[in-house]
Amino acid sequence: MAVQSQSNTSVRTFKHLNPFERGEIAALLKEGKSQSYIANKLGRSRSTISREIKRGTTTQLKSNLSTYTAYFPETGQAVYEKHRSHCGAKSKLALSEDFLKFAENKILKEKWSPDAVVGSCRNNPKWQGAKIVCTKTLYNYIDQGLLKVRNIDLQLKTRLKPKKMRMRKNKRILGQSIEQRPEEIQTRETFGHWEIDTVLGKRSNDSVLLTLTERKTRKELLFRLTEKSSHAVEKALRSLTNMYGKGISQIFRSITADNGSEFSELSLITKEWGSSVYFAHPYSSWERGTNERHNGILRRFVPKGKAINDLSDETLQRIQSWINRLPRKILNYKTPEECFIEELAQIA
């Protein structure tokens, strides 16, 4: 979006009258000064003084029951404050009640973010014409305690300080470095480039999750491994051949991994597909940011220390489905599943 650098609209420099100035107006009127004199004395427009006198003039009753009209600074200030209370945007709370109830359900039960709720509804024909608040307003309502949702219910409202990036030389060379990865993969221009990692539950006597994330569509695949080893990873990846058949070389054009020993045989597997493998630098998880971000989402369901063995295959499938059906702002509020299906249709 272009940023306007030049404008012919002059900046407003005026200020509202304050209580002290109203007191000065009352004193000068008692001295019999004209409105023009008062305006010049205060450095204000004559029309400003005229409106203020009209605003603060009221009828009073004398002790002999006769009436008189006069300007009172207290009256002018009170009328001013009353008018100011009516300024500003009006609350949309009552007008958007249906949407807010829908948002509460999505955030509390399905763990959507407020932005995902707003973006999804705006793209949904069912909500066309309905009153929908923007993402900022929805966050404001949560902060003000106007909804059942609290900040503690939001997954990413608070964050830890980011770690400083460290670049270390690879001691273990498993294949091509990420430095050799083509620019088109980095810019996410083409489909079929994935990032891979493993997620642990308990430290011992537990299975492992293998996660694969497609960089362009953000499609997520989860596999349960019996152990964190190259043999287990190989077995899981070979199941992809049965899943996608002959088109696997177009769906999996490249995979980017870290230097874990479980990925030591990755190059051999992808060579059979006609695909490439790239390995990130040590302690550089940001080089696989898409996959790490999805691992963070996965941790909502599988916290550190939780036994993966306790999760059924149906539960893992449900988690994978939830991740792939979550609308993403970066995808124009489409879901990864929708974008992935569109890319597969182009290949076919």
Phi and psi in degrees as a GROMACS rama.xvg file:
@    title "Ramachandran Plot"
@    xaxis  label "Phi"
@    yaxis  label "Psi"
@TYPE xy
-71.0146  141.49  ALA-2
-101.16  126.749  VAL-3
-75.2111  121.489  GLN-4
-102.148  -18.4318  SER-5
-126.088  141.194  GLN-6
-148.065  142.011  SER-7
-98.6013  8.78769  ASN-8
-88.8228  120.469  THR-9
-73.4106  146.049  SER-10
-75.2743  133.333  VAL-11
-74.1314  129.284  ARG-12
-115.036  -1.14278  THR-13
-73.4615  158.632  PHE-14
-129.303  151.367  LYS-15
-69.4441  153.079  HIS-16
-62.5525  140.048  LEU-17
-105.537  169.502  ASN-18
-56.8413  -35.4775  PRO-19
-63.5739  -43.4579  PHE-20
-66.3373  -34.9123  GLU-21
-65.0692  -37.4846  ARG-22
-63.7067  -38.4162  GLY-23
-64.0627  -40.2319  GLU-24
-60.3347  -45.6687  ILE-25
-61.7351  -41.3525  ALA-26
-66.7124  -42.0998  ALA-27
-69.2428  -33.7111  LEU-28
-66.1881  -37.6089  LEU-29
-64.6715  -28.9254  LYS-30
-79.3485  -5.27749  GLU-31
85.2245  17.4529  GLY-32
-75.0269  150.409  LYS-33
-79.413  165.879  SER-34
-64.5025  -36.839  GLN-35
-63.8238  -41.3067  SER-36
-63.1172  -45.5637  TYR-37
-62.3032  -41.1041  ILE-38
-61.988  -44.3573  ALA-39
-66.9308  -37.9154  ASN-40
-63.4813  -40.9667  LYS-41
-91.3253  -6.63028  LEU-42
69.9937  36.1907  GLY-43
-119.93  164.134  ARG-44
-70.9124  147.014  SER-45
-62.1771  -36.2897  ARG-46
-65.1846  -32.5317  SER-47
-64.4591  -44.661  THR-48
-65.4359  -40.1058  ILE-49
-62.1838  -45.4648  SER-50
-66.2682  -37.1933  ARG-51
-67.2005  -40.507  GLU-52
-64.6512  -40.4726  ILE-53
-64.7395  -38.9288  LYS-54
-67.0152  -38.2209  ARG-55
-98.6322  2.70596  GLY-56
-84.7316  131.994  THR-57
-141.698  161.744  THR-58
-93.9208  130.357  THR-59
-119.079  157.987  GLN-60
-107.235  126.381  LEU-61
-80.5238  172.977  LYS-62
-66.0465  -26.8554  SER-63
-89.1621  15.4767  ASN-64
70.8137  7.83392  LEU-65
-84.4278  159.111  SER-66
-111.271  158.113  THR-67
-151.283  155.927  TYR-68
-112.08  141.407  THR-69
-157.282  159.198  ALA-70
-86.408  130.515  TYR-71
-123.245  122.22  PHE-72
-60.6467  -33.1565  PRO-73
-64.3077  -40.026  GLU-74
-66.0641  -43.5352  THR-75
-59.6559  -41.7972  GLY-76
-67.2098  -40.7425  GLN-77
-65.4665  -42.8644  ALA-78
-65.1367  -41.1857  VAL-79
-59.1389  -48.0832  TYR-80
-64.5074  -35.5481  GLU-81
-64.6699  -44.009  LYS-82
-65.2731  -38.3193  HIS-83
-66.4074  -30.4915  ARG-84
-66.4873  -18.9315  SER-85
-93.4488  -2.24626  HIS-86
-82.829  168.882  CYS-87
87.0234  171.191  GLY-88
-67.6274  140.275  ALA-89
-82.1354  149.321  LYS-90
-64.7564  136.049  SER-91
-98.4183  11.0949  LYS-92
-58.6108  -50.615  LEU-93
-70.4574  -35.3406  ALA-94
-72.6403  -24.8045  LEU-95
-112.629  32.1533  SER-96
-61.1209  -41.8456  GLU-97
-62.3445  -43.4675  ASP-98
-65.7228  -40.908  PHE-99
-65.8117  -36.6829  LEU-100
-65.1634  -40.7323  LYS-101
-62.8664  -42.246  PHE-102
-64.2027  -42.29  ALA-103
-58.8394  -42.887  GLU-104
-64.7155  -44.6099  ASN-105
-66.8165  -39.4354  LYS-106
-74.5081  -43.8009  ILE-107
-79.7998  -40.2055  LEU-108
-95.7308  -39.1079  LYS-109
-104.895  0.0961323  GLU-110
62.0867  33.0964  LYS-111
-76.1663  157.175  TRP-112
-84.536  155.331  SER-113
-55.1645  -38.8168  PRO-114
-66.0009  -38.0881  ASP-115
-64.4973  -37.8678  ALA-116
-64.5807  -49.075  VAL-117
-63.738  -47.962  VAL-118
-63.7812  -39.7454  GLY-119
-65.4546  -42.806  SER-120
-66.1587  -37.2128  CYS-121
-67.038  -27.3836  ARG-122
-90.76  -7.82077  ASN-123
-92.2056  121.139  ASN-124
-57.4768  -26.8242  PRO-125
-63.4737  -24.8898  LYS-126
-99.7243  2.60122  TRP-127
-65.322  129.388  GLN-128
91.5983  -16.8857  GLY-129
-82.0944  157.065  ALA-130
-80.4232  116.099  LYS-131
-124.26  128.982  ILE-132
-84.1976  159.222  VAL-133
-78.6589  170.369  CYS-134
-59.9526  -43.0287  THR-135
-61.9233  -43.8904  LYS-136
-64.4405  -39.464  THR-137
-63.0722  -41.8767  LEU-138
-63.7906  -39.0396  TYR-139
-61.5605  -42.9796  ASN-140
-61.8184  -37.3998  TYR-141
-67.0134  -44.5908  ILE-142
-62.7503  -33.6881  ASP-143
-84.3253  -1.96456  GLN-144
73.7598  25.5037  GLY-145
-88.0682  -9.81493  LEU-146
-120.005  167.241  LEU-147
-68.9675  -23.4366  LYS-148
-72.6757  136.027  VAL-149
-116.72  165.603  ARG-150
-59.1673  -31.1435  ASN-151
-68.1524  -19.755  ILE-152
-81.3316  -13.5464  ASP-153
-87.2931  130.93  LEU-154
-68.5251  -36.854  GLN-155
-122.73  24.621  LEU-156
-67.6411  -36.0632  LYS-157
-114.132  139.603  THR-158
-130.574  151.737  ARG-159
-77.2307  160.03  LEU-160
-64.9212  135.244  LYS-161
-65.8332  146.221  PRO-162
-76.8921  150.626  LYS-163
-74.0116  141.841  LYS-164
-72.7671  133.497  MET-165
-123.481  135.914  ARG-166
-114.398  114.504  MET-167
-120.051  150.988  ARG-168
-73.9016  137.838  LYS-169
-66.8124  124.283  ASN-170
-90.3638  -25.6864  LYS-171
-111.634  111.425  ARG-172
-96.7906  107.009  ILE-173
-101.264  -13.9431  LEU-174
169.514  -155.196  GLY-175
-63.3655  138.645  GLN-176
-76.508  154.588  SER-177
-62.2168  -19.7236  ILE-178
-64.8049  -21.823  GLU-179
-92.2151  1.14957  GLN-180
-71.1606  132.483  ARG-181
-60.0854  154.133  PRO-182
-64.0508  -32.5721  GLU-183
-63.9231  -26.0636  GLU-184
-75.276  -41.3571  ILE-185
-62.6313  -38.4073  GLN-186
-87.6164  -0.672217  THR-187
60.0014  34.5893  ARG-188
-77.3028  -30.2031  GLU-189
-117.383  155.177  THR-190
-89.1729  152.628  PHE-191
104.412  15.4205  GLY-192
-112.706  122.154  HIS-193
-117.2  160.113  TRP-194
-122.122  144.61  GLU-195
-130.356  150.175  ILE-196
-165.496  171.16  ASP-197
-119.28  146.609  THR-198
-121.326  127.757  VAL-199
-97.0082  152.367  LEU-200
-104.915  -100.684  GLY-201
-77.991  156.521  LYS-202
-72.8562  -25.1002  ARG-203
-140.284  154.902  SER-204
52.5394  46.7343  ASN-205
-145.509  154.79  ASP-206
-78.2534  175.783  SER-207
-129.6  151.448  VAL-208
-104.766  130.559  LEU-209
-99.2838  126.72  LEU-210
-116.441  135.696  THR-211
-126.063  130.221  LEU-212
-128.502  125.632  THR-213
-80.922  129.502  GLU-214
-68.1672  -37.307  ARG-215
-80.9369  -46.5077  LYS-216
-95.3297  -12.961  THR-217
66.6644  22.8298  ARG-218
-65.3006  135.814  LYS-219
-117.082  133.61  GLU-220
-120.431  135.485  LEU-221
-119.318  137.356  LEU-222
-133.395  138.336  PHE-223
-89.141  127.691  ARG-224
-108.861  142.511  LEU-225
-71.3736  -26.2331  THR-226
-156.197  163.783  GLU-227
-89.5308  84.0109  LYS-228
-145.225  162.5  SER-229
-66.0874  -32.414  SER-230
-66.0188  -41.9581  HIS-231
-67.2465  -38.8047  ALA-232
-65.4382  -42.666  VAL-233
-59.8352  -43.0708  GLU-234
-62.5155  -41.447  LYS-235
-66.9494  -41.9819  ALA-236
-70.5513  -31.3579  LEU-237
-67.9668  -23.9652  ARG-238
-68.4797  -20.4588  SER-239
-67.1774  -29.7301  LEU-240
-62.1956  -41.6495  THR-241
-68.8235  -30.051  ASN-242
-75.1626  -41.1729  MET-243
-115.115  -5.85868  TYR-244
65.0012  -141.464  GLY-245
-69.1646  -21.2697  LYS-246
-80.87  8.31594  GLY-247
-64.9049  -30.5763  ILE-248
-68.3561  -25.2253  SER-249
-88.1143  -26.8955  GLN-250
-83.4175  -35.4797  ILE-251
-117.468  80.0589  PHE-252
-79.1668  -32.236  ARG-253
-155.977  156.955  SER-254
-133.867  134.209  ILE-255
-109.917  126.734  THR-256
-129.291  169.305  ALA-257
-89.2301  -168.618  ASP-258
-99.949  25.1177  ASN-259
-64.8915  147.97  GLY-260
-63.8558  -22.369  SER-261
-68.1464  -14.6652  GLU-262
-105.104  17.9058  PHE-263
-67.6144  -24.9598  SER-264
-101.585  9.26291  GLU-265
-62.7298  -38.7213  LEU-266
-64.1086  -35.3187  SER-267
-67.2815  -39.1624  LEU-268
-68.6145  -48.5012  ILE-269
-70.669  -22.5673  THR-270
-63.7817  -34.417  LYS-271
-66.7774  -29.3883  GLU-272
-83.3801  -16.0332  TRP-273
81.3881  28.1188  GLY-274
-112.302  169.926  SER-275
-111.503  156.276  SER-276
-129.261  137.527  VAL-277
-128.963  142.722  TYR-278
-115.512  131.264  PHE-279
-73.281  167.38  ALA-280
-74.3268  156.734  HIS-281
-62.0312  143.721  PRO-282
55.8469  36.1107  TYR-283
-129.53  58.3173  SER-284
-61.7048  -23.7577  SER-285
-64.4554  -17.9009  TRP-286
-74.5584  -13.0577  GLU-287
-121.932  49.8118  ARG-288
-60.162  -35.9768  GLY-289
-62.8572  -47.0797  THR-290
-66.795  -40.6353  ASN-291
-64.3448  -38  GLU-292
-62.4869  -41.807  ARG-293
-72.0562  -31.1069  HIS-294
-62.9574  -35.4003  ASN-295
-63.8261  -39.7147  GLY-296
-65.5106  -41.0408  ILE-297
-61.3885  -33.4296  LEU-298
-66.5541  -15.5244  ARG-299
-63.4492  -32.2272  ARG-300
-99.5558  -27.7575  PHE-301
-125.979  77.872  VAL-302
-62.7831  158.719  PRO-303
-59.8212  132.885  LYS-304
95.7013  -12.9317  GLY-305
-80.6147  132.541  LYS-306
-71.1225  121.707  ALA-307
-70.1849  -27.3579  ILE-308
-60.3763  -24.6499  ASN-309
-77.8658  -10.3037  ASP-310
-92.8412  127.037  LEU-311
-75.9954  164.987  SER-312
-62.6835  -34.512  ASP-313
-65.0314  -37.6957  GLU-314
-66.5462  -43.998  THR-315
-62.313  -38.5104  LEU-316
-65.7402  -37.4956  GLN-317
-68.4957  -37.8481  ARG-318
-64.5079  -45.4253  ILE-319
-60.6266  -42.521  GLN-320
-63.7324  -40.7263  SER-321
-62.6065  -44.6209  TRP-322
-62.2681  -42.2631  ILE-323
-77.7523  -11.5447  ASN-324
-109.686  12.7079  ARG-325
-87.4753  119.496  LEU-326
-61.2223  140.757  PRO-327
-119.847  134.365  ARG-328
-60.2444  -39.9672  LYS-329
-66.9382  -18.7921  ILE-330
-102.314  20.881  LEU-331
59.6847  37.3901  ASN-332
64.9774  21.0145  TYR-333
-83.4246  168.181  LYS-334
-96.5996  155.309  THR-335
-56.8668  -35.1281  PRO-336
-62.1858  -44.5102  GLU-337
-63.2872  -44.4682  GLU-338
-66.517  -38.0197  CYS-339
-65.2155  -42.5372  PHE-340
-64.3038  -38.3525  ILE-341
-62.4436  -40.9558  GLU-342
-68.3734  -39.2723  GLU-343
-63.6321  -36.9825  LEU-344
-64.1182  -35.1805  ALA-345
-69.5237  -33.9977  GLN-346
-68.4992  -42.3971  ILE-347
